[in-house]
């Protein structure tokens, strides 16, 4: 199943500390070094990760290993991106395809897994497991499975919560609410889809279904499916692109559902029912998007020639941080198919899927957002401004000319300097450092 969507896509991921030598306000010119940790592999890694962060800041990562039967595991990552333990979810599971994870309103975790509880079982489709907020102890919900063979063989599945906290699952163009669903649509909302994604508009609770389809002329299908049907769109793509060249995300505490997609000419970010932004031009073949705090979005994109680039939006999704060009994983110079991400606490935890070679499997790294510094001087003082994609950044400590100042709520700090040029370096919790050259008059 894994090889059905392999493209020779080269991606990369930046370590949180790799910021030296980058001029403020500009993208990184060369790929920075990365710090990687393997999540799954190298033998028989699964196809998709389930990702959910609980209120304690821990990111729960669900992965599987083995063709069939397979074993399903949970790895816990701290808010700083460090491994904090791995547990077994299930053994002898029939299927190593789609996995989706939700943190529920009651603070428990619920996993959805495509396949059957064991080879030959009639419980084939999407099965579900639960765990407490801390994870570690997983329980199969007996008798709760749905979608049949179509869902059970899905390479990737989607899950989200409605506005009132009810789980919704999606597979191969189908979507249904409830555990198990009270009813499953007799036909897919869109045919020709191997993988389906879901996201919820935080403002109105609309649930949007998306994914690549090869039906008709093909493209990225996107449509609101709950609580009512919305407008339908097919974003054009060249025929034959892999199923992971698009991604779907809502925002944290802000309206809108966004689709990131690459069409081999550019990477674009579209708001469902709204406009489209072009983030970069190039022959990109994969794109990912995930929610950051305060309505921000993380977007990553890549191709074989250019590696992976990552940026984060401002709170209004109207501007973006300087693009970070990310370095390759060890031995991952080819066969890296796609990335998944989770960025709700500020930094992005990025997971890269290496599809071949000794490094096969999923790899993880932790990426810090980036702010920029600007300076404006007069004869009496120099004002330094810290901005994150245009939004002011308070609490940035700026060291310049042997002095140290801190930006206020408007992202501003003033300092008195003798005439001359001074290197300035700014640091703030949760951000990569930034540097500029200050000219004082």
C-alpha positions as CSV (number, residue, x, y, z in Angstrom):
1,X,0.0,0.0,0.0
2,X,2.9,2.3,0.8
3,X,4.4,2.1,-2.7
4,X,1.1,3.1,-4.4
5,X,1.8,6.8,-3.7
6,X,5.6,7.0,-3.7
7,X,7.2,9.9,-5.7
8,X,10.9,10.6,-5.6
9,X,10.3,13.8,-3.6
10,X,13.2,15.2,-1.6
11,X,12.1,17.0,1.6
12,X,14.1,18.4,4.5
13,X,13.5,19.5,8.0
14,X,15.2,22.3,10.0
15,X,16.3,21.9,13.6
16,X,15.2,24.5,16.1
17,X,18.7,25.8,16.6
18,X,19.7,26.2,13.0
19,X,19.4,29.9,12.5
20,X,22.9,31.2,12.3
21,X,23.9,33.3,9.3
22,X,20.4,34.2,8.1
23,X,19.7,37.8,7.4
24,X,16.6,39.2,9.0
25,X,13.6,39.5,6.7
26,X,15.0,37.2,4.1
27,X,14.5,33.5,3.4
28,X,17.3,31.1,4.0
29,X,19.5,30.8,1.0
30,X,20.9,27.3,1.6
31,X,19.4,24.4,3.5
32,X,20.2,24.4,7.2
33,X,21.3,21.4,9.2
34,X,18.5,19.4,10.9
35,X,18.2,17.4,14.0
36,X,16.2,14.2,13.3
37,X,14.8,11.4,15.4
38,X,13.3,8.3,13.9
39,X,9.7,7.5,14.8
40,X,9.1,4.3,12.7
41,X,10.9,2.0,10.4
42,X,13.2,1.0,8.9
43,X,11.3,-2.2,8.3
44,X,7.7,-2.2,7.1
45,X,6.7,1.3,8.3
46,X,3.1,2.4,8.1
47,X,1.6,4.9,5.7
48,X,0.2,7.7,7.9
49,X,0.7,9.0,11.4
50,X,-2.1,10.0,13.8
51,X,-1.3,13.3,15.6
52,X,-3.0,15.0,18.5
53,X,-1.8,17.3,21.3
54,X,-3.3,17.2,24.7
55,X,-3.7,20.2,27.1
56,X,-0.5,19.4,28.9
57,X,1.4,20.2,25.7
58,X,2.3,16.6,25.0
59,X,2.1,15.5,21.3
60,X,0.8,11.9,20.9
61,X,2.1,10.3,17.7
62,X,0.4,7.0,16.6
63,X,2.3,4.9,14.1
64,X,2.3,1.3,12.9
65,X,4.8,-1.3,11.7
66,X,4.4,-4.5,9.8
67,X,2.5,-5.3,6.6
68,X,-0.3,-7.6,7.9
69,X,-0.7,-8.3,10.7
70,X,0.8,-5.1,12.0
71,X,1.5,-3.5,15.4
72,X,0.3,-0.1,16.4
73,X,2.3,2.2,18.7
74,X,2.1,5.5,20.5
75,X,5.1,7.8,20.9
76,X,4.8,10.8,23.2
77,X,6.7,14.0,22.5
78,X,7.1,16.9,25.0
79,X,6.2,20.4,24.1
80,X,9.9,20.9,23.3
81,X,9.9,18.1,20.8
82,X,11.7,15.5,22.9
83,X,10.7,11.8,23.1
84,X,8.9,11.0,26.4
85,X,8.0,7.3,25.9
86,X,6.5,4.8,23.6
87,X,3.6,2.3,24.3
88,X,1.9,-0.4,22.3
89,X,-1.6,0.3,21.2
90,X,-2.4,-3.0,19.5
91,X,-0.7,-6.1,18.1
92,X,-1.9,-8.4,15.4
93,X,-3.9,-5.7,13.6
94,X,-4.9,-6.5,10.0
95,X,-3.8,-3.4,8.1
96,X,-1.0,-0.8,8.1
97,X,-2.9,2.1,6.4
98,X,-4.7,5.1,7.7
99,X,-4.4,6.3,11.3
100,X,-6.2,9.4,12.7
101,X,-6.1,10.7,16.3
102,X,-8.3,13.1,18.2
103,X,-8.0,14.8,21.6
104,X,-11.7,14.8,22.8
105,X,-13.4,17.5,24.8
106,X,-13.4,15.2,27.9
107,X,-9.5,15.1,27.5
108,X,-9.4,11.5,26.5
109,X,-7.8,10.3,23.3
110,X,-9.5,8.5,20.5
111,X,-7.7,6.6,17.7
112,X,-9.2,5.6,14.4
113,X,-7.4,2.8,12.5
114,X,-8.1,1.4,9.0
115,X,-8.2,-2.4,9.0
116,X,-9.5,-5.2,11.2
117,X,-8.8,-6.3,14.7
118,X,-7.1,-9.4,13.4
119,X,-6.6,-11.2,10.1
120,X,-9.9,-12.8,9.0
121,X,-12.0,-10.7,11.3
122,X,-15.4,-9.4,10.2
123,X,-14.6,-6.2,12.1
124,X,-13.2,-4.7,9.0
125,X,-13.3,-1.0,8.2
126,X,-12.4,1.8,10.7
127,X,-11.8,0.5,14.2
128,X,-11.4,2.7,17.2
129,X,-9.3,2.7,20.4
130,X,-9.5,5.0,23.4
131,X,-6.9,6.1,26.0
132,X,-6.8,8.6,28.9
133,X,-5.2,12.1,28.3
134,X,-1.8,10.8,29.3
135,X,-2.0,8.0,26.7
136,X,-0.1,4.8,27.3
137,X,-3.0,2.5,28.0
138,X,-5.2,1.9,25.0
139,X,-8.5,0.0,24.8
140,X,-10.3,-1.3,21.7
141,X,-14.0,-0.3,21.6
142,X,-15.5,-3.7,20.7
143,X,-18.2,-3.8,18.1
144,X,-17.5,-0.3,16.8
145,X,-16.3,-0.5,13.2
146,X,-17.6,1.0,10.0
147,X,-17.0,1.6,6.3
148,X,-16.3,-2.0,5.3
149,X,-13.6,-3.0,2.9
150,X,-13.5,0.5,1.3
151,X,-12.5,2.0,4.7
152,X,-10.4,-0.9,5.9
153,X,-8.0,-0.6,2.9
154,X,-7.8,3.2,3.0
155,X,-4.2,4.4,2.8
156,X,-5.0,7.5,4.9
157,X,-8.1,8.6,6.8
158,X,-9.3,11.8,8.3
159,X,-10.8,12.8,11.6
160,X,-12.1,16.0,13.2
161,X,-14.6,17.2,15.8
162,X,-17.8,19.0,15.0
163,X,-18.5,22.3,16.7
164,X,-20.2,20.4,19.6
165,X,-17.4,17.9,20.0
166,X,-18.7,14.9,18.0
167,X,-16.1,12.9,16.1
168,X,-16.3,12.8,12.3
169,X,-14.2,10.3,10.2
170,X,-13.5,10.2,6.5
171,X,-12.1,7.6,4.1
172,X,-11.9,7.4,0.3
173,X,-14.3,10.3,-0.2
174,X,-16.8,9.2,2.4
175,X,-17.4,11.1,5.7
176,X,-19.7,10.2,8.7
177,X,-20.3,11.6,12.2
178,X,-20.5,9.5,15.4
179,X,-18.7,6.5,17.0
180,X,-19.9,4.4,15.3
181,X,-21.7,6.6,12.8
182,X,-25.5,6.5,13.0
183,X,-25.5,6.3,9.2
184,X,-22.9,6.1,6.4
185,X,-23.6,7.8,3.1
186,X,-24.4,5.2,0.4
187,X,-22.0,6.9,-2.0
188,X,-18.8,8.8,-1.6
189,X,-19.0,12.6,-1.8
190,X,-16.2,12.4,-4.3
191,X,-14.9,9.3,-6.1
192,X,-11.4,8.5,-7.2
193,X,-9.8,9.3,-3.8
194,X,-7.4,7.1,-2.0
195,X,-6.9,9.4,1.0
196,X,-9.3,11.8,2.7
197,X,-8.8,14.7,5.0
198,X,-11.1,16.6,7.3
199,X,-11.0,20.0,9.1
200,X,-13.5,22.1,11.1
201,X,-14.1,25.8,10.8
202,X,-13.5,27.0,14.4
203,X,-15.9,29.9,13.9
204,X,-19.1,28.2,12.5
205,X,-18.4,24.5,13.0
206,X,-18.5,23.6,9.3
207,X,-16.7,20.3,8.5
208,X,-14.8,20.3,5.2
209,X,-13.7,17.2,3.3
210,X,-10.7,17.3,1.0
211,X,-8.2,15.2,-0.9
212,X,-6.7,14.4,-4.2
213,X,-9.0,12.8,-6.7
214,X,-8.2,11.1,-10.1
215,X,-11.9,11.2,-11.1
216,X,-12.5,13.1,-14.4
217,X,-9.6,15.5,-15.0
218,X,-8.4,15.1,-11.5
219,X,-7.3,17.6,-8.9
220,X,-7.8,18.6,-5.2
221,X,-11.4,18.1,-4.3
222,X,-12.8,20.3,-1.4
223,X,-16.3,20.6,0.0
224,X,-18.2,21.3,3.2
225,X,-20.1,18.2,4.1
226,X,-21.5,18.9,7.6
227,X,-23.8,20.1,9.0
228,X,-25.0,21.0,5.5
229,X,-23.5,20.6,2.1
230,X,-21.5,23.6,0.8
231,X,-20.0,24.6,-2.5
232,X,-17.7,22.1,-4.3
233,X,-14.4,22.9,-5.9
234,X,-11.8,20.9,-7.8
235,X,-8.4,22.6,-7.8
236,X,-6.5,21.6,-10.9
237,X,-3.4,19.4,-10.7
238,X,-1.3,17.8,-13.4
239,X,-2.3,14.1,-13.8
240,X,-0.4,11.5,-11.8
241,X,0.8,13.6,-8.8
242,X,1.0,11.8,-5.5
243,X,-1.8,11.8,-3.1
244,X,0.0,13.9,-0.6
245,X,0.5,17.1,-2.7
246,X,-2.3,18.7,-0.7
247,X,-3.3,19.2,2.9
248,X,-6.2,20.6,4.9
249,X,-6.4,22.5,8.2
250,X,-8.7,24.7,10.2
251,X,-7.4,27.5,12.5
252,X,-7.2,27.8,16.3
253,X,-9.8,30.1,17.6
254,X,-10.3,31.8,14.2
255,X,-12.5,31.3,11.1
256,X,-11.7,29.5,8.0
257,X,-10.5,26.2,6.6
258,X,-7.4,26.3,4.4
259,X,-6.0,24.0,1.7
260,X,-2.3,24.0,0.8
261,X,-1.5,22.4,-2.5
262,X,1.3,22.2,-5.0
263,X,0.6,22.1,-8.7
264,X,4.2,21.7,-10.1
265,X,4.3,25.5,-10.9
266,X,3.7,27.0,-7.4
267,X,2.6,26.2,-3.9
268,X,-0.7,27.8,-3.1
269,X,-2.8,28.3,0.0
270,X,-6.6,28.6,-0.6
271,X,-9.2,29.5,2.0
272,X,-12.3,27.4,1.4
273,X,-14.9,29.7,0.0
274,X,-12.4,32.5,-0.3
275,X,-9.2,33.5,-2.1
276,X,-5.9,31.9,-2.9
277,X,-2.4,33.0,-2.1
278,X,0.7,31.9,-4.0
279,X,3.5,31.3,-1.4
280,X,6.3,30.3,-3.8
281,X,6.9,29.5,-7.5
282,X,8.6,26.3,-8.5
283,X,8.0,22.7,-9.5
284,X,6.6,21.6,-6.1
285,X,4.9,18.3,-5.7
286,X,3.9,18.2,-2.1
287,X,2.4,20.6,0.5
288,X,1.3,20.4,4.1
289,X,-0.6,22.8,6.4
290,X,-1.4,22.7,10.1
291,X,-2.8,25.1,12.7
292,X,-0.6,27.3,14.9
293,X,-1.7,29.4,17.9
294,X,-3.9,32.5,17.6
295,X,-5.2,31.7,14.1
296,X,-1.7,31.3,12.6
297,X,-1.0,28.5,10.0
298,X,2.2,26.6,9.3
299,X,2.8,25.7,5.7
300,X,5.5,23.4,4.3
301,X,6.2,22.5,0.6
302,X,8.8,20.7,-1.4
303,X,10.0,18.8,-4.4
304,X,12.9,16.7,-5.5
305,X,15.1,19.6,-6.6
306,X,14.4,22.2,-3.9
307,X,13.9,20.2,-0.7
308,X,11.4,21.4,1.9
309,X,10.5,25.0,2.8
310,X,8.6,26.0,5.8
311,X,6.9,29.2,6.9
312,X,4.2,30.4,9.4
313,X,1.6,33.0,8.8
314,X,0.6,36.0,11.0
315,X,-2.7,35.9,13.0
316,X,-4.8,37.0,10.0
317,X,-3.1,34.7,7.5
318,X,-2.4,37.7,5.4
319,X,1.5,37.6,5.6
320,X,4.2,35.1,6.3
321,X,7.4,34.8,8.2
322,X,10.7,34.5,6.3
323,X,10.8,31.0,4.6
324,X,13.0,28.5,6.2
325,X,14.8,26.2,3.8
326,X,15.2,22.8,5.5
327,X,18.0,20.3,5.4
328,X,17.8,16.7,4.4
329,X,17.4,13.8,6.8
330,X,20.4,11.4,7.0
331,X,20.5,9.4,3.7
332,X,17.2,10.9,2.6
333,X,18.4,12.4,-0.7
334,X,15.6,10.6,-2.5
335,X,12.3,8.8,-1.9
336,X,11.0,11.2,0.8
337,X,7.3,11.4,-0.1
338,X,5.5,13.9,2.2
339,X,5.4,15.6,5.5
340,X,2.8,15.9,8.3
341,X,2.9,18.7,10.9
342,X,1.4,19.8,14.2
343,X,2.0,23.4,15.4
344,X,-0.7,24.3,17.9
345,X,1.7,25.5,20.6
346,X,3.8,27.7,18.4
347,X,6.8,25.6,17.1
348,X,6.1,23.0,14.4
349,X,6.7,19.3,14.9
350,X,7.3,18.0,11.4
351,X,7.3,14.4,10.4
352,X,8.9,13.4,7.2
353,X,8.1,10.1,5.4
354,X,11.1,8.5,3.8
355,X,9.9,5.9,1.4
356,X,13.0,3.9,0.5
357,X,16.5,2.9,1.6
358,X,18.1,2.4,5.0
359,X,16.3,5.5,6.4
360,X,12.8,4.3,5.4
361,X,10.1,5.3,7.8
362,X,8.9,8.5,9.6
363,X,11.4,11.0,11.0
364,X,10.7,13.9,13.3
365,X,12.1,17.3,14.0
366,X,11.1,20.4,15.9
367,X,11.0,23.8,14.0
368,X,10.9,27.2,15.8
369,X,9.0,30.1,14.2
370,X,11.1,33.1,13.1
371,X,10.7,36.8,13.7
372,X,12.5,39.7,12.1
373,X,14.3,42.8,13.4
374,X,14.4,46.2,11.9
375,X,16.1,49.4,13.2
376,X,15.5,53.0,12.7
377,X,17.9,55.6,14.1
378,X,17.9,59.3,14.9
379,X,20.7,61.4,16.5
380,X,19.4,60.7,20.0
381,X,18.2,57.1,19.9
382,X,17.7,54.0,17.8
383,X,14.4,52.2,17.8
384,X,14.4,48.4,17.1
385,X,11.2,46.7,16.0
386,X,10.5,43.0,16.3
387,X,7.8,41.6,13.9
388,X,6.4,38.1,13.2
389,X,5.0,38.3,9.7
390,X,4.0,41.9,10.5
391,X,2.6,41.2,14.0
392,X,4.5,42.8,16.9
393,X,6.5,40.5,19.1
394,X,6.7,41.6,22.8
395,X,9.4,40.3,25.1
396,X,12.2,40.1,22.6
397,X,15.6,40.7,24.3
398,X,17.9,42.6,21.9
399,X,21.6,42.8,22.6
400,X,23.4,45.6,20.7
401,X,26.4,47.7,21.4
402,X,27.0,46.1,24.8
403,X,23.5,47.0,25.9
404,X,20.3,44.9,26.4
405,X,16.8,46.1,25.8
406,X,13.4,44.4,25.6
407,X,10.6,45.0,23.2
408,X,7.2,46.3,24.6
409,X,3.7,45.3,23.7
410,X,4.1,47.1,20.3
411,X,7.3,45.1,19.5
412,X,9.4,48.2,20.0
413,X,12.6,48.9,22.1
414,X,14.8,52.0,22.1
415,X,18.5,52.2,22.9
416,X,21.1,55.1,22.8
417,X,24.2,54.3,20.8
418,X,27.3,56.2,19.7
419,X,27.5,56.7,15.9
420,X,28.6,53.5,14.1
421,X,27.5,50.1,13.0
422,X,26.6,47.4,15.6
423,X,25.5,43.8,15.2
424,X,22.2,43.2,17.1
425,X,20.8,39.9,18.1
426,X,17.3,39.3,19.4
427,X,16.0,36.3,21.3
428,X,12.5,35.4,22.5
429,X,11.0,32.3,24.1
430,X,9.6,30.0,21.4
431,X,11.4,31.7,18.5
432,X,14.6,31.2,16.6
433,X,17.1,34.0,17.2
434,X,17.2,36.9,14.7
435,X,20.1,39.2,13.8
436,X,20.6,42.5,12.0
437,X,23.3,45.2,11.6
438,X,22.2,48.5,13.2
439,X,23.5,51.8,11.9
440,X,23.5,54.5,14.6
441,X,23.9,58.2,13.6
